[in-house]
């Protein structure tokens, strides 16, 4: 049976111009052809009428954390919720993310969360048991004792109870931690090249490993066939990660020209997460639930990310869409687009970052990122053109993943 999607305007491959009155034909969850005009259905075919919609590939968010959400109760949630509650909350977060038009996500860490909820959720979605985006998961963040991504701010014996599988000290410890994530089922390896904002410890936002530790993480991951990405704010930590051969930089707040030159030469991708930066800065100014150490870092980091995105885009660095959602509420991922446009990207460039470039970054260009023959039938639609108004992506009216419809709003 063939499914025919009649598209009023189709942006089949972002970066190319959209075309009017197109048909996307789908069989077994994959695109089989794209044709001009509205192809007539044959016996047994199904027609989906999006003839008054703007249609484009499903969006990809390269940086989310589905197992939690930051807020006033975040610290207590870590100690009060068991793995069953974490898994159920993650399933809810996955569903609202899918409804927002994100058909693929890369989950970059289960901070302070017990069990293997993200891997169970990834597998359940793949088997069709649960509705959600396709997930590529990193498991636990690789971090030194006391570093970002390791639970801090509780009594020490409580700190030590939480998710030790990513804790890594010394080169041998780093190798073991990477191997542990791979054995758990990790698709990617994420490590903390620098300190971070939302860990309740006053260690700043610069480097947190020694050179031999960075090298051990990246070399072990690559040996085991896993790409690496580095949480990084401070310049020294980014330089050390780049020297070690990292494949991607997350946040990149204080990157300088030397770092940008290295990224260009090495072909390293940049995932800005501007939404996370603006969110924590706003919380620090308007809310009172942040401990002092977190508030100070939020005010130092948050206001700088959009400016860094602007400079990196002007330098020609390959930018892949990512939000660090969980810092901001799940389902609001598309707010990142407006920040990308504010930083100087065109709407087309921002959409390309969330489709074609994001698919390349996660090693899935053969399957995702465009509506082309042989690729996954991941399709979303909006009532208005996001090329005219990027905020149209905040209002997704149709979502299909792998040829299955998950959202279809009534006209």
C-alpha positions as CSV (number, residue, x, y, z in Angstrom):
1,X,0.0,0.0,0.0
2,X,1.2,3.5,-0.9
3,X,0.5,6.6,1.2
4,X,0.3,9.8,-0.9
5,X,0.9,13.1,0.9
6,X,-0.4,16.1,-1.1
7,X,1.6,19.1,-0.1
8,X,0.6,22.7,-0.8
9,X,4.2,23.9,-0.4
10,X,7.0,21.3,0.1
11,X,10.5,22.1,1.4
12,X,11.8,18.6,0.7
13,X,15.5,19.3,1.2
14,X,16.1,22.4,3.3
15,X,18.7,24.6,1.7
16,X,16.8,24.2,-1.7
17,X,13.8,26.3,-2.6
18,X,10.4,25.0,-1.7
19,X,8.0,23.9,-4.5
20,X,4.2,24.2,-4.8
21,X,1.7,21.4,-5.3
22,X,3.9,18.3,-4.6
23,X,3.2,14.7,-3.7
24,X,5.4,12.7,-1.3
25,X,4.8,8.9,-1.8
26,X,5.5,6.6,1.1
27,X,5.8,2.9,1.5
28,X,6.9,0.9,4.5
29,X,7.8,4.1,6.4
30,X,10.1,5.5,3.8
31,X,9.8,8.0,1.0
32,X,9.7,6.3,-2.4
33,X,9.3,9.3,-4.7
34,X,8.5,13.0,-4.7
35,X,6.5,14.3,-7.7
36,X,5.2,17.5,-9.0
37,X,1.4,17.8,-8.9
38,X,-1.1,15.9,-6.8
39,X,-0.6,12.2,-7.7
40,X,-4.0,10.4,-8.0
41,X,-4.5,7.5,-5.7
42,X,-4.8,3.9,-7.0
43,X,-6.8,1.2,-5.4
44,X,-5.7,0.6,-1.9
45,X,-3.7,3.9,-1.7
46,X,-4.2,6.3,1.2
47,X,-4.2,10.1,0.6
48,X,-3.2,12.7,3.2
49,X,-4.4,16.1,2.3
50,X,-1.9,18.8,3.3
51,X,-2.7,20.8,0.1
52,X,-3.1,24.1,2.1
53,X,0.0,23.5,4.4
54,X,3.7,24.2,4.4
55,X,5.4,20.7,4.6
56,X,9.0,19.9,5.6
57,X,11.1,17.1,7.1
58,X,10.7,16.3,10.7
59,X,13.0,18.4,12.9
60,X,16.0,17.1,14.8
61,X,17.1,18.4,18.2
62,X,20.7,17.3,18.9
63,X,20.7,18.1,22.6
64,X,17.9,17.2,25.0
65,X,17.5,15.5,28.4
66,X,14.2,13.6,28.4
67,X,14.5,12.1,31.8
68,X,14.2,15.4,33.7
69,X,13.2,19.0,33.7
70,X,14.8,21.9,35.6
71,X,12.7,23.9,38.0
72,X,12.0,24.7,41.6
73,X,11.5,21.0,42.5
74,X,14.4,19.6,40.4
75,X,16.7,18.9,43.3
76,X,14.1,17.0,45.3
77,X,12.9,15.1,42.3
78,X,16.3,13.5,42.0
79,X,16.1,12.0,45.5
80,X,12.3,11.3,45.6
81,X,11.7,9.8,42.2
82,X,12.5,6.1,41.5
83,X,13.4,4.7,38.1
84,X,9.8,3.9,37.3
85,X,8.7,7.6,37.8
86,X,11.6,8.8,35.8
87,X,10.7,6.5,32.9
88,X,7.1,7.6,32.9
89,X,8.0,11.3,33.0
90,X,10.5,10.7,30.2
91,X,7.7,9.1,28.1
92,X,5.6,12.2,28.6
93,X,8.5,14.5,27.7
94,X,9.0,12.4,24.6
95,X,5.4,12.7,23.5
96,X,5.3,16.5,23.8
97,X,8.6,16.8,21.9
98,X,7.1,14.7,19.1
99,X,4.0,16.8,19.0
100,X,6.2,19.9,18.7
101,X,7.5,18.5,15.4
102,X,10.8,17.0,16.5
103,X,10.8,13.5,15.1
104,X,14.5,12.7,16.2
105,X,16.4,13.8,19.3
106,X,19.8,13.1,20.7
107,X,19.6,12.7,24.5
108,X,22.9,13.8,26.1
109,X,22.7,12.6,29.7
110,X,20.7,11.3,32.6
111,X,22.0,13.6,35.2
112,X,21.3,12.2,38.7
113,X,18.7,9.7,37.4
114,X,18.8,6.1,38.5
115,X,18.4,3.1,36.2
116,X,18.3,2.9,32.4
117,X,15.1,4.8,31.6
118,X,16.5,6.6,28.5
119,X,17.6,3.3,26.9
120,X,14.3,1.6,27.8
121,X,12.4,4.6,26.3
122,X,14.6,4.6,23.2
123,X,13.9,1.0,22.6
124,X,10.2,1.2,23.4
125,X,9.7,4.0,20.9
126,X,11.6,2.1,18.2
127,X,9.3,-0.9,18.7
128,X,6.2,1.2,18.6
129,X,5.2,0.7,22.2
130,X,5.4,4.4,23.1
131,X,4.9,7.5,21.0
132,X,7.9,9.7,20.8
133,X,10.8,10.9,18.6
134,X,13.5,8.6,17.4
135,X,16.2,8.7,20.2
136,X,19.9,8.5,20.0
137,X,21.2,8.3,23.6
138,X,24.5,9.0,25.3
139,X,23.7,7.4,28.7
140,X,25.6,9.0,31.5
141,X,27.8,12.1,31.0
142,X,31.5,11.4,31.4
143,X,32.6,13.7,34.2
144,X,35.3,13.8,37.0
145,X,34.4,13.6,40.6
146,X,32.9,16.9,41.6
147,X,32.5,17.9,38.0
148,X,29.5,19.0,35.9
149,X,27.0,16.3,35.4
150,X,27.9,14.5,38.7
151,X,25.3,15.0,41.4
152,X,26.5,17.7,43.8
153,X,24.9,19.8,46.5
154,X,23.6,17.1,48.8
155,X,25.3,15.4,51.7
156,X,28.3,13.5,50.4
157,X,27.0,10.0,51.0
158,X,23.8,11.0,49.1
159,X,25.9,12.4,46.2
160,X,27.7,9.1,45.9
161,X,24.4,7.2,45.4
162,X,23.5,8.8,42.1
163,X,24.5,7.4,38.8
164,X,28.2,6.7,39.2
165,X,28.6,5.1,35.8
166,X,29.8,8.3,34.2
167,X,32.2,9.4,36.9
168,X,35.7,9.2,35.6
169,X,39.1,10.1,37.2
170,X,42.4,9.6,35.5
171,X,42.9,8.2,32.0
172,X,42.1,4.7,33.0
173,X,39.0,5.8,34.7
174,X,37.9,7.7,31.6
175,X,38.4,4.7,29.4
176,X,36.4,2.6,31.8
177,X,33.6,5.1,31.9
178,X,33.3,5.3,28.1
179,X,33.3,1.5,27.9
180,X,30.6,1.4,30.5
181,X,28.3,3.7,28.5
182,X,28.9,1.6,25.4
183,X,28.1,-1.5,27.3
184,X,24.8,0.1,28.5
185,X,23.8,0.8,24.9
186,X,25.1,4.4,24.3
187,X,24.9,5.7,20.7
188,X,27.2,8.7,21.5
189,X,29.6,9.7,24.2
190,X,29.3,13.1,25.9
191,X,31.8,14.4,28.3
192,X,32.3,17.7,30.2
193,X,35.2,19.6,28.7
194,X,34.4,22.4,31.2
195,X,32.3,23.1,34.2
196,X,28.6,23.8,33.8
197,X,25.8,26.0,35.0
198,X,23.3,23.7,36.7
199,X,25.6,21.6,38.9
200,X,25.4,23.0,42.4
201,X,29.1,23.4,43.0
202,X,31.3,26.5,42.7
203,X,33.9,25.2,40.2
204,X,33.5,27.8,37.5
205,X,33.0,27.0,33.8
206,X,36.5,26.2,32.6
207,X,38.3,22.9,32.1
208,X,37.6,19.9,34.3
209,X,39.9,17.2,32.9
210,X,43.6,16.8,32.3
211,X,45.0,16.4,28.7
212,X,45.5,12.6,29.1
213,X,41.9,12.3,30.3
214,X,40.4,14.2,27.3
215,X,42.5,12.0,25.0
216,X,41.5,8.8,26.7
217,X,37.8,9.7,26.4
218,X,37.9,10.5,22.7
219,X,40.2,7.8,21.7
220,X,38.2,5.1,23.5
221,X,34.9,6.3,22.1
222,X,36.3,6.4,18.5
223,X,37.9,3.0,18.9
224,X,34.4,1.7,19.9
225,X,32.7,3.4,17.0
226,X,31.1,6.2,18.9
227,X,31.2,9.9,18.1
228,X,31.9,12.3,20.9
229,X,30.6,15.7,21.9
230,X,31.8,18.0,24.6
231,X,29.8,20.2,27.0
232,X,32.0,23.3,26.9
233,X,31.8,26.9,28.1
234,X,35.3,28.1,28.8
235,X,37.9,28.5,26.1
236,X,40.7,26.4,27.7
237,X,38.4,23.3,28.0
238,X,37.3,23.7,24.4
239,X,40.9,23.9,23.1
240,X,41.8,20.7,25.1
241,X,38.8,18.9,23.7
242,X,39.6,19.9,20.2
243,X,43.2,18.9,20.6
244,X,41.9,15.5,21.6
245,X,39.8,15.2,18.5
246,X,36.2,15.8,19.7
247,X,33.5,15.7,17.1
248,X,31.2,18.3,18.5
249,X,31.0,21.3,20.9
250,X,27.9,22.0,22.9
251,X,27.1,25.5,24.2
252,X,30.6,27.0,23.3
253,X,29.9,30.1,25.2
254,X,33.3,31.7,25.4
255,X,34.8,30.4,22.2
256,X,37.4,32.6,20.6
257,X,38.9,32.9,17.1
258,X,41.5,30.3,17.7
259,X,38.8,27.8,18.7
260,X,36.7,28.7,15.7
261,X,39.7,28.3,13.4
262,X,40.3,24.8,14.9
263,X,36.7,23.8,14.5
264,X,36.7,24.9,10.8
265,X,39.9,23.0,10.1
266,X,38.8,19.8,11.9
267,X,35.2,19.9,10.7
268,X,33.8,20.0,14.2
269,X,30.1,20.8,14.6
270,X,28.7,23.4,17.0
271,X,25.4,23.0,18.9
272,X,24.7,26.4,20.4
273,X,21.7,25.7,22.8
274,X,20.9,29.4,22.9
275,X,17.5,28.6,24.4
276,X,19.2,27.1,27.5
277,X,21.3,30.2,28.0
278,X,18.5,32.6,27.8
279,X,16.3,30.4,30.0
280,X,18.8,30.2,32.9
281,X,19.6,33.9,32.7
282,X,15.9,34.7,32.9
283,X,15.4,32.3,35.8
284,X,18.3,33.8,37.7
285,X,16.8,37.3,37.4
286,X,13.1,36.4,38.1
287,X,13.1,33.2,40.2
288,X,14.4,32.5,43.7
289,X,14.9,28.7,43.6
290,X,18.5,28.7,42.3
291,X,21.4,28.1,44.8
292,X,24.0,30.9,44.7
293,X,26.6,28.9,42.7
294,X,24.1,28.1,40.0
295,X,22.7,31.7,39.8
296,X,26.1,33.2,39.5
297,X,27.1,30.9,36.6
298,X,23.7,31.4,34.9
299,X,24.2,35.2,34.9
300,X,27.7,34.8,33.6
301,X,27.0,32.3,30.8
302,X,23.4,32.9,29.7
303,X,23.7,36.3,28.1
304,X,26.7,35.3,26.0
305,X,25.4,32.4,24.0
306,X,23.4,34.3,21.3
307,X,26.4,36.5,20.7
308,X,28.7,33.5,20.3
309,X,26.2,31.9,17.9
310,X,26.3,35.0,15.8
311,X,30.1,35.0,15.7
312,X,30.3,31.3,14.9
313,X,27.7,31.6,12.1
314,X,29.6,34.5,10.6
315,X,32.8,32.4,10.7
316,X,31.2,29.6,8.7
317,X,31.2,27.0,11.4
318,X,28.7,24.1,10.8
319,X,25.8,24.7,13.2
320,X,23.5,21.8,14.2
321,X,20.3,22.6,16.0
322,X,20.1,21.8,19.7
323,X,18.3,23.3,22.7
324,X,19.4,21.5,25.9
325,X,15.7,21.1,26.6
326,X,15.1,20.1,30.2
327,X,16.8,23.3,31.1
328,X,13.7,24.9,29.3
329,X,10.4,23.1,29.4
330,X,9.9,20.1,27.1
331,X,7.9,20.8,24.0
332,X,9.1,24.3,23.6
333,X,12.2,23.3,21.6
334,X,11.2,25.4,18.6
335,X,11.9,28.6,20.5
336,X,15.5,28.1,19.6
337,X,14.7,29.0,16.0
338,X,13.9,32.6,16.8
339,X,17.2,33.0,18.7
340,X,19.1,31.6,15.7
341,X,17.4,34.2,13.5
342,X,18.2,36.9,16.1
343,X,21.8,35.8,15.9
344,X,21.9,36.5,12.1
345,X,20.8,33.2,10.5
346,X,18.1,33.3,7.9
347,X,15.0,31.1,8.5
348,X,16.2,28.7,5.8
349,X,19.6,28.4,7.5
350,X,18.0,27.7,10.9
351,X,15.7,25.1,9.4
352,X,18.7,23.5,7.6
353,X,20.5,23.3,10.9
354,X,17.6,21.3,12.4
355,X,17.3,18.9,9.4
356,X,20.1,18.4,6.9
357,X,23.0,19.6,9.1
358,X,21.7,17.9,12.3
359,X,21.3,14.6,10.4
360,X,24.9,14.9,9.2
361,X,26.1,15.7,12.8
362,X,24.5,12.6,14.3
363,X,25.7,10.4,11.4
364,X,22.2,9.8,9.9
365,X,22.4,11.7,6.6
366,X,21.5,8.5,4.7
367,X,18.2,8.2,6.6
368,X,17.1,11.5,8.0
369,X,17.0,15.3,7.4
370,X,15.3,15.5,4.0
371,X,12.3,14.1,2.2
372,X,14.1,12.1,-0.5
373,X,13.7,8.6,-1.8
374,X,14.9,6.0,0.6
375,X,14.9,8.2,3.6
376,X,12.5,8.0,6.6
377,X,9.0,9.4,6.1
378,X,9.4,12.0,8.9
379,X,7.0,14.8,7.9
380,X,5.7,17.9,9.7
381,X,3.5,20.7,8.5
382,X,2.6,24.3,9.5
383,X,-0.3,26.5,8.4
384,X,2.0,29.4,7.5
385,X,5.5,29.4,5.9
386,X,8.3,29.4,8.5
387,X,10.5,30.9,5.7
388,X,8.4,34.1,6.1
389,X,8.0,33.9,9.9
390,X,10.2,31.4,11.8
391,X,7.7,31.4,14.7
392,X,5.4,29.3,12.5
393,X,7.4,26.4,13.7
394,X,5.9,27.0,17.2
395,X,2.6,25.8,15.8
396,X,3.0,22.4,14.2
397,X,-0.3,21.0,12.9
398,X,0.8,17.7,11.5
399,X,3.5,15.1,12.6
400,X,4.4,11.9,10.9
401,X,7.4,9.7,11.9
402,X,8.4,6.6,9.9
403,X,5.2,6.9,7.9
404,X,2.9,6.8,11.0
405,X,0.8,9.8,11.8
406,X,1.0,11.0,15.4
407,X,-0.7,14.4,15.1
408,X,-3.2,15.8,12.6
409,X,-5.1,18.9,13.7
410,X,-8.5,19.5,12.3
411,X,-8.7,22.5,9.9
